[in-house]
Amino acid sequence: WVRHPDGRTIRLTNLKASFIHSPRWSEDGTRIAFLAVMDGRTDVHVIQADGSRLSRLTQDGLAKGRVAWASGDAALFMTRSTLNGWRLTKIGPATGRDDAIPGGEDIAIIQRSGDRLFARRSRSDMIVEADARTGRVRSLPVPIHVTGLESWTPRADGILHVRSNGARQELFLTSWTGGTRLLTDVRLPARVPFTTLPDGSIILPALVADEMDLMLMELG
């Protein structure tokens, strides 16, 4: 479904899928890429923003982690499970051709932030940067680690991530220079999902008096 600012809601697909996740808008706003699980098989799909021209780009059904558009919408990056572990690959949205990315081994999660693409290596928990056009992977100047149990998203000033602190889940910002600071003084649910808005503020669920509320946080 797509919810427009004027309140209109449009159903984009009628797939008989058990799970649909990780929708990603193309840069020009005309297409949406997403992962759909059907009959235990996971594949990448692309649909026009008006719900037309649904296509399935992959046919292997292997487990996949995330998708992200390359700069200029010329290709899609995705992470998939292989016999040798997770790997970052690049596929053409028109042809479905799948090419492995040099240095893309052991990567299960990828996320865009503006014109930059970031990924987390599964074994080392290290955040790395990938070229948003080619996908070529390179290390950050200052190492940043985010465990597989933490929700995380990149921003212009660093990595936002939720970390367990005893019975609490707390939101932290680790800057690109390596410093980490606590951002929240409220309780967050485990594995909390959150969304970064274009102005840098974030929307996230919080536990207030044992009830779940949606919170807008503006970061200085």
C-alpha atoms as one frame of an Amber mdcrd trajectory, in Angstrom:
protein
   0.000   0.000   0.000   1.019   3.660  -0.570  -0.378   6.443   1.602  -0.365
   9.887  -0.055  -0.163  13.204   1.858  -3.756  14.011   0.862  -4.946  10.845
   2.637  -5.452   8.679  -0.429  -4.392   5.052   0.006  -3.533   2.907  -3.021
  -3.080  -0.852  -2.994  -0.141  -1.642  -5.265  -0.085  -5.446  -5.295  -2.320
  -8.441  -4.733   0.490 -10.954  -4.431  -0.321 -14.098  -2.488   2.799 -13.585
  -0.390   3.296 -14.618   3.221   5.637 -11.667   3.796   6.548  -8.488   1.882
   9.345  -6.284   3.221  12.119  -3.782   2.513  10.299  -1.545  -0.019  12.671
   0.968  -1.611  11.659   3.902  -3.814  13.742   4.649  -6.902  15.452   8.048
  -6.958  13.023   9.408  -9.574  10.022   8.232  -7.532   8.513   6.138 -10.330
   9.299   2.602  -9.108   9.410   0.575  -5.913  11.646  -2.456  -5.364  10.751
  -4.923  -2.606  11.250  -8.480  -1.375   8.335 -10.946  -1.330   8.220 -14.404
   0.231   5.884 -16.837  -1.534   5.730 -20.576  -0.843   8.948 -20.282   1.162
  10.821 -18.607  -1.717  12.161 -15.044  -1.554  12.584 -12.932  -4.683  13.073
  -9.303  -5.718  10.125  -7.551  -7.340   9.776  -4.115  -8.941   6.515  -2.253
  -9.482   5.564   1.145 -10.842   4.494   3.682  -8.230   0.926   3.586  -9.581
   0.712  -0.207  -9.133   1.268  -1.148 -12.787   3.922  -3.319 -14.445   4.791
  -5.650 -11.581   7.835  -7.770 -12.438   9.896 -10.364 -10.610  13.610  -9.803
 -11.146  14.993 -12.940  -9.484  13.851 -16.532  -9.872  16.149 -18.461  -7.521
  13.994 -18.171  -4.391  17.061 -17.998  -2.122  16.942 -16.049   1.152  17.587
 -12.334   0.616  18.291  -9.589   3.123  17.743  -6.136   1.587  17.565  -4.249
  -1.698  18.769  -0.729  -2.566  18.736   1.310  -5.760  22.028   2.295  -7.348
  22.655   5.953  -8.172  20.612   7.013 -11.170  18.301   3.980 -10.790  20.399
   2.128 -13.378  20.599  -1.027 -11.242  19.596  -2.599  -7.941  21.837  -3.942
  -5.209  20.646  -6.888  -3.152  22.041  -9.235  -0.553  21.417 -12.957  -0.905
  22.286 -16.129   0.935  24.656 -18.506  -0.861  26.385 -21.762   0.025  29.354
 -19.652   1.150  27.325 -17.179   3.213  25.732 -13.815   2.483  26.882 -11.799
  -0.537  26.196  -8.383  -2.082  25.218  -8.536  -5.762  24.046  -6.127  -8.443
  21.095  -6.767 -10.755  19.720  -4.881 -13.745  16.053  -3.921 -13.217  15.334
  -4.540 -16.901  17.303  -7.743 -17.492  17.509  -9.344 -14.042  21.174 -10.128
 -14.696  22.972 -10.848 -11.434  26.642  -9.874 -10.924  28.681 -10.438  -7.756
  30.289  -7.316  -6.243  34.051  -7.426  -5.502  34.497  -7.390  -1.735  30.765
  -8.035  -1.255  31.101 -11.300   0.648  29.593 -11.650   4.154  27.147  -8.750
   3.659  23.485  -9.309   4.572  22.171  -5.761   5.158  22.546  -2.676   2.936
  21.046   0.790   3.411  21.099   4.063   1.480  21.674   7.477   3.028  21.414
  10.204   0.422  23.948   9.364  -2.267  25.881   6.938  -0.038  25.367   3.202
   0.453  26.343   1.375   3.642  26.445  -2.285   4.632  27.157  -4.452   7.668
  29.425  -7.493   7.529  27.762 -10.417   9.323  30.817 -12.001  10.987  32.723
  -8.894  12.085  29.689  -6.594  12.673  31.668  -3.889  10.872  29.940  -1.138
   8.898  31.464  -0.603   5.444  30.657   1.764   2.603  29.780   0.651  -0.921
  29.998   2.808  -4.012  26.410   3.837  -4.783  26.964   3.322  -8.514  29.214
   0.254  -8.790  28.761  -1.356  -5.369  32.493  -1.707  -4.776  33.047  -2.096
  -1.022  35.565  -0.127   1.025  36.296   0.245   4.730  35.392   3.398   6.640
  38.292   5.619   7.791  37.274   4.943  11.417  35.890   1.436  12.157  32.254
   1.331  13.342  30.688  -1.883  14.670  26.963  -2.599  14.992  25.886  -6.045
  16.159  23.336  -8.153  14.310  20.877  -7.656  17.183  20.832  -3.886  16.716
  18.551  -1.934  14.384  20.636   0.663  12.550  20.423   3.282   9.832  23.012
   5.683   8.380  22.722   9.483   8.528  24.840  12.337   7.253  26.615  12.567
  10.627  26.988   8.862  11.481  25.130   5.639  12.278  21.979   5.544  14.402
  21.587   2.251  16.237  19.545   0.715  19.048  21.576  -1.102  21.703  20.519
  -3.189  24.697  21.412  -1.768  28.110  20.160  -4.295  30.626  16.376  -4.413
  30.253  16.343  -1.182  28.221  16.770  -0.594  24.504  18.443   2.773  23.894
  19.138   4.819  20.777  22.730   5.887  20.095  24.509   7.876  17.412  28.025
   6.798  16.465  29.666   9.542  14.401  31.921   8.925  11.427  34.830   9.983
  13.651  34.031   7.167  16.087  32.422   8.950  19.051  29.170   7.489  20.444
  26.483   9.356  22.371  23.133   8.388  23.879  20.145  10.087  22.248  17.125
   8.798  24.161  15.974   8.791  27.751  12.875   6.670  27.058  12.391   2.920
  26.839  12.372   1.426  23.365  10.973  -1.988  22.397  13.418  -4.744  21.404
  14.637  -4.678  17.774  12.910  -1.317  17.354  12.422  -0.170  13.746  12.828
   3.533  13.039  12.674   5.882  10.066  14.969   8.815   9.294  13.221  11.782
   7.670  14.872  14.061   5.069  15.422  16.808   7.669  17.393  14.390   9.872
  14.689  13.824  12.488  13.522  10.288  13.214  10.240   8.516  13.915  10.370
   5.563  16.275   8.093   3.659  18.686   8.652   4.126  22.433   7.272   2.606
  25.617   5.620   5.240  27.786   3.884   4.021  30.957   3.997   0.506  29.485
   2.103   1.642  26.403   3.491   1.885  22.880   3.558   5.398  21.418   4.988
   6.788  18.197   7.592   9.484  18.823   9.136  12.163  16.588  12.672  13.019
  17.654  14.534  16.053  16.335  18.281  15.667  16.648  20.544  18.616  17.133
